[in-house]
């Protein structure tokens, strides 16, 4: 299950979402959420999408399977780093 990334979505946790075809990372529950999110004043997807699309090209990860694998590895690394940082902070608090 993925979260709809449109900030004004009325059902942010959707059973089924579609991923943005250009960046391959941001999920939306519907076209009705994707369209306004593209230019949303508070957090527009367009500039982020352009950067991610460029990153994929630079990393030569245009193939969606390779990109998906890279995203999964990166998320796992981020989660591990966050977990380690949390543990380090707890230990520091005990000292």
C-alpha positions as CSV (number, residue, x, y, z in Angstrom):
1,X,0.0,0.0,0.0
2,X,1.3,3.4,-0.9
3,X,0.5,6.9,0.2
4,X,-0.9,9.4,-2.2
5,X,1.5,12.3,-2.3
6,X,-1.0,15.1,-3.1
7,X,-1.1,17.2,0.1
8,X,-4.8,17.8,-0.3
9,X,-5.8,14.2,-0.9
10,X,-8.9,13.2,1.1
11,X,-7.8,9.5,1.1
12,X,-4.0,9.6,1.5
13,X,-3.6,5.9,2.2
14,X,-5.0,4.3,-0.9
15,X,-5.3,0.6,-1.7
16,X,-4.1,1.2,-5.2
17,X,-1.9,4.0,-6.5
18,X,-0.2,4.9,-9.7
19,X,3.4,6.1,-9.8
20,X,4.4,9.2,-11.8
21,X,5.7,7.9,-15.2
22,X,8.4,10.6,-15.5
23,X,10.1,10.3,-12.1
24,X,9.0,6.8,-11.1
25,X,8.9,7.5,-7.4
26,X,5.9,9.7,-6.4
27,X,2.6,7.9,-6.0
28,X,-1.0,9.3,-6.5
29,X,-4.3,7.6,-5.8
30,X,-5.9,9.1,-9.0
31,X,-5.4,11.5,-11.9
32,X,-7.6,13.9,-9.9
33,X,-4.8,14.1,-7.3
34,X,-1.9,14.0,-9.7
35,X,-3.0,16.9,-11.9
36,X,-3.3,19.6,-9.1
37,X,-0.1,18.3,-7.4
38,X,1.9,19.0,-10.5
39,X,1.7,22.8,-9.8
40,X,0.5,22.9,-6.2
41,X,1.6,26.2,-4.7
42,X,2.8,24.7,-1.4
43,X,4.8,21.8,-2.9
44,X,4.7,21.4,-6.6
45,X,5.7,18.0,-8.0
46,X,7.0,19.4,-11.4
47,X,10.4,20.7,-10.2
48,X,11.0,17.6,-8.0
49,X,10.0,15.4,-10.9
50,X,12.4,17.2,-13.3
51,X,15.3,16.7,-10.8
52,X,14.5,13.0,-10.2
53,X,14.2,12.5,-14.0
54,X,17.6,14.1,-14.5
55,X,19.1,12.0,-11.7
56,X,17.8,8.8,-13.3
57,X,19.5,9.8,-16.6
58,X,22.8,10.7,-14.9
59,X,22.8,7.4,-13.0
60,X,21.8,5.6,-16.2
61,X,18.7,4.1,-14.5
62,X,16.1,4.9,-17.1
63,X,15.1,1.2,-17.1
64,X,12.2,1.0,-14.6
65,X,13.4,-2.3,-13.1
66,X,16.9,-1.0,-12.4
67,X,15.4,2.3,-11.0
68,X,13.0,0.3,-8.8
69,X,15.9,-1.7,-7.4
70,X,17.9,1.4,-6.8
71,X,15.0,3.1,-5.0
72,X,14.5,0.0,-2.8
73,X,18.2,-0.1,-1.9
74,X,18.3,3.6,-1.2
75,X,15.2,3.5,1.0
76,X,16.6,0.5,3.0
77,X,19.9,2.4,3.5
78,X,18.0,5.5,4.6
79,X,15.9,3.5,7.1
80,X,19.1,1.8,8.5
81,X,20.8,5.2,8.8
82,X,17.7,6.7,10.6
83,X,17.6,3.7,12.9
84,X,21.3,4.0,13.7
85,X,21.0,7.7,14.3
86,X,18.0,7.1,16.7
87,X,20.1,4.5,18.6
88,X,23.1,6.8,18.8
89,X,20.9,9.6,20.2
90,X,19.4,7.3,22.8
91,X,22.9,6.2,23.9
92,X,24.1,9.8,24.0
93,X,21.0,10.7,26.2
94,X,22.0,8.0,28.7
95,X,25.5,9.3,29.1
